[in-house]
Amino acid sequence: MIPVVMPTYARADVVFERGEGPYLYATDGRRFLDFAAGVAVNALGHAHPYLIKALTEQANKLWHTSNLFRVAGQESLAKRLTEVTFADTVFFTNSGAEAWECGAKTIRKYHYENGNPQKTRIITFEQAFHGRTIASISAAKQEKLVKGFGPLLDGFDQVAFGNLNELRNAITPETGGICVEPIQGEGGIRTGSVEFLRGLREVCDEFGLLLFFDEIQTGVGRTGKLFAHEWAGITPDVMAIAKGIGGGFPLGACLATERAASGMTAGTHGSTYGGNPLATAVGNAVLDVVLEPGFLDGVQRIAGVLQGRLNDLIAKHPAFFLEQRGQGLLLGLKLAPPVGEVVAKLRANGLLSVPAGDNVVRLLPPLIITEQQVEEAVAILDQTAREWTA
Ligand SMILES: *Cc1c(COP(=O)(O)O)cnc(C)c1O
């Protein structure tokens, strides 16, 4: 008999009843150190008092009005996001896939309105992940995402991640934009080099294309900068964010320059819930914390500690941990044994992690972890590697 919850996930058999900072407590009394963080969502850990306050205060006032009216929380959050990024304007969504979808539509509409209606195609990269809608799986093209869900949407051409030559060769008169994750998350924590990201910007400028970053997983402090592309010193024209910006409350956003968003006029796009008062109250509270002077420096510092300790582990267990990937607290360890089994063993030992492509285990702790919690995680990783080879 089919489970009442549609069985599209191979779920671990554990139910959590509460969380506190980087810890989760299960109904059977077990405690876990959470280096999954809801897949890079719980940026400030669980039950952060400041986020609870923001959400409950808003919940006592107003939940929802629709986007037929002005929403104060959207206006303040959009103002702040535009002040600290390349963007001039923001569309709010409930999820990453919807934020991504808005970005793809923004690119097509831009060219349509600017006398190039043929420029409908977007170049994407192998191993990409942009969400689970028909458009976003059509863009990512990975077999495991698309199998059985055809016909896919036309309009996406794919090249190897990091290969600027292949990219240039894929550009046609119908190309309108390039979409990339600065660090591929689901694909296995594959980091785009600074030269690659700068090269994308140059190619877009040369050919009149819009550069679209999917920072749904990499954004909001995860890499130690507010957004990962800042490490490369370049900016996109359009950017999708979600995950960390809501700290656990469903919230996403599509950010764009005034030029890129020139076609997104009244009536062209919408969302019933997108950016509702509850979501934007939490988004504003997350930004209050992440933009506090010194917060991102703290992320970079603790990330340096964790990265150093992970390198020690690789040196100690070279037949188990093969290499470290990623930036800041968006980290991956490529494994020799199958990642699914390792993630289960880590969980049994009290550490939550997330599998990714390329046999990589993702370590995505909340941005508020301490050195002591890093040591706790490293001890569990060490123990798990020792038990494996014993
Ligand atoms: C999680 C993720 C998405 C999809 O976000 P949803 O909220 O699940 O729709 C898209 N792109 C990237 C890079 C992601 O990590």
The ligand as a Gaussian input file, in Angstrom:
#p B3LYP/6-31G(d) Opt

LIG

0 1
 C       17.507000      23.654000      -3.121000
 C       17.899000      24.200000      -4.436000
 C       16.940000      24.543000      -5.404000
 C       15.473000      24.269000      -5.224000
 O       14.905000      24.883000      -4.112000
 P       13.457000      24.401000      -3.616000
 O       13.162000      25.310000      -2.464000
 O       13.586000      22.961000      -3.213000
 O       12.519000      24.567000      -4.738000
 C       17.388000      25.112000      -6.588000
 N       18.693000      25.338000      -6.805000
 C       19.645000      25.024000      -5.901000
 C       21.078000      25.318000      -6.201000
 C       19.283000      24.424000      -4.698000
 O       20.225000      24.082000      -3.818000

